[in-house]
C-alpha cells in the first residue's frame, strides 16, 4: 500500500532544537513550531516546520502535498512577496540573528 496519511497536527513549544523541514532553519529551544504526524509509503515520521514556513502554505503552488522544493520554486507576485522571499532565503533571520516577523499576518491592533 502506498500513499500518504497525515495525522495529528499540533503546535508545541520546542524542548530542544529542531530543523525546519522546509527552510532548514534551526527551530530554537522555547520556540513554537508546527508538528504533523505523517505516514508515507508505510514509514511514519514527524514533519516539523517553523511557523514562518507554515504561514506561507496558502501562497506556494503545490499539488496534493508540499515539500521544500515547492518553497524554493515559489515566485513572488509583488514587492511584498519579494521581500518575504528574501527573508525565506535568509532562513527568516536578519543580520543580527533575530527572527523576522511571521509573514502574511496582520499586526495586532
C-alpha positions in Angstrom: 0.0 0.0 0.0 1.4 3.3 -1.0 0.3 6.8 -0.3 0.3 9.5 2.3 -1.5 9.7 5.6 -1.5 12.9 7.7 -2.3 12.5 11.3 -2.4 14.9 14.3 -1.3 18.5 13.6 0.0 20.3 16.7 1.9 23.5 17.7 4.2 22.5 20.5 6.9 24.6 22.2 10.3 23.2 21.3 12.0 21.5 24.3 15.2 21.2 22.2 16.5 22.5 18.9 14.9 21.1 15.7 15.4 21.7 12.0 12.6 23.1 9.8 11.8 20.6 7.1 11.3 23.3 4.5 13.8 26.1 5.1 16.4 24.1 7.1 16.5 26.8 9.8 17.1 25.8 13.4 13.9 26.0 15.5 15.3 27.2 18.8 14.5 25.8 22.3 11.3 27.5 23.5 10.0 28.5 20.0 6.6 27.3 19.0 6.6 25.3 15.8 4.3 23.2 13.6 4.4 19.4 14.0 2.5 16.9 11.9 2.5 13.2 12.2 2.7 11.6 8.7 2.9 8.2 7.1 4.5 7.9 3.7 4.6 4.5 2.0 4.4 2.8 5.3 7.1 4.9 7.0 6.0 7.1 10.0 7.7 10.4 10.7 7.1 13.8 12.2 7.1 16.8 9.8 8.5 19.7 11.8 8.2 23.2 10.3 8.8 26.7 11.6 5.7 29.0 11.9 7.2 31.3 9.2 7.1 28.5 6.6 3.7 27.3 7.8 2.3 30.8 7.2 3.4 30.5 3.5 1.5 27.3 2.7 -1.6 29.1 1.2 0.8 31.1 -1.1 3.0 28.4 -2.5 2.0 26.4 -5.6 1.7 22.7 -4.8 -0.4 19.7 -5.9 -1.6 17.3 -3.2 1.3 17.7 -0.8 4.2 20.1 -0.5 7.9 19.9 0.3 11.0 22.1 0.4 11.2 22.2 -3.4 7.8 24.0 -3.6 9.2 26.7 -1.3 12.4 27.1 -3.4 10.3 27.3 -6.6 7.9 29.9 -5.2 7.8 33.0 -7.4 6.7 36.3 -5.7 3.9 38.2 -7.5 4.5 41.7 -5.9 7.1 43.6 -3.9 5.7 42.5 -0.5 6.1 38.8 -1.5 9.5 39.6 -2.9 10.6 40.9 0.5 9.2 37.7 2.1 11.2 35.7 -0.5 14.4 37.4 0.6 13.5 36.6 4.3 12.9 32.9 3.3 16.3 32.8 1.6 17.9 34.2 4.8 16.1 31.5 6.8 13.9 34.1 8.4 16.8 35.8 10.3 18.1 39.4 9.9 21.9 40.2 10.0 21.8 40.4 13.8 20.4 36.8 14.0 16.9 37.9 15.1 13.8 36.3 13.6 11.8 38.4 11.1 8.0 38.6 11.8 5.9 35.7 10.6 4.8 36.6 7.0 1.3 37.3 5.9 0.0 38.0 9.4 -1.8 41.2 10.3 -0.2 43.2 13.1 -2.1 43.1 16.4 -4.1 46.3 17.0 
